[in-house]
Amino acid sequence: MERLGINQGTSGNVSARWHDGLLITPSGVPCAALTREGIVWMPLDVRDDDPLFEAQRPSSEWRFHRDILRARPDVKAVVHTHSNAATALAVHGRGIPAHHYMVAAAGGNSIRCAPYATFGSQALSDHALEALHERLACLLAHHGVIALGRDLSRALWLAHEVEVLAKQYLLACQLGEPPLLSDAQMEEVIEKFKGYGPRK
């Protein structure tokens, strides 16, 4: 994430489905200091008062990681970033419309922006789940990006693609409001994406 320029310091977090739970990066640990032992495992039915929190400190965003993996059996990994261009749009509460066909990589004709809620809160998780309905990525108002995937590599790829799309959209906006692809054009791309890329 840091090499791709979509994360810095202790911002952002990552999780992956693991057996009947999930593995998630710890709270407040910069990338360079991450260790195998520091990655936190938690069950998908974990609650705020679970004893595991006494011994381990998962990312403060564990709620939306848990809730997404619990609600979306098609998803195996979640990547959350504070990448600059996408977050700039999110500060304005703006999603990414269909200015480019690659928006369809996130599963629809737009990348929605979820309403603002305090980081780590259940409200934020609820907003994110709604914005991710039939989507693989969303923005979070005044916050950042969530990208989902069938594995960590795919989720990371999509997180980076969202940032590229946000940069393109911001640049295009400098010439005026960009023309958008129609819903029919995007539906055609979405259908083509069903057979796109490697099978595994």
Summary of the structure (lengths in Angstrom):
residues: 200
radius of gyration: 16.7
end to end distance: 22.2
largest distance: 54.4
contacts: 633
relative contact order: 0.16
helix: 38%
strand: 18%
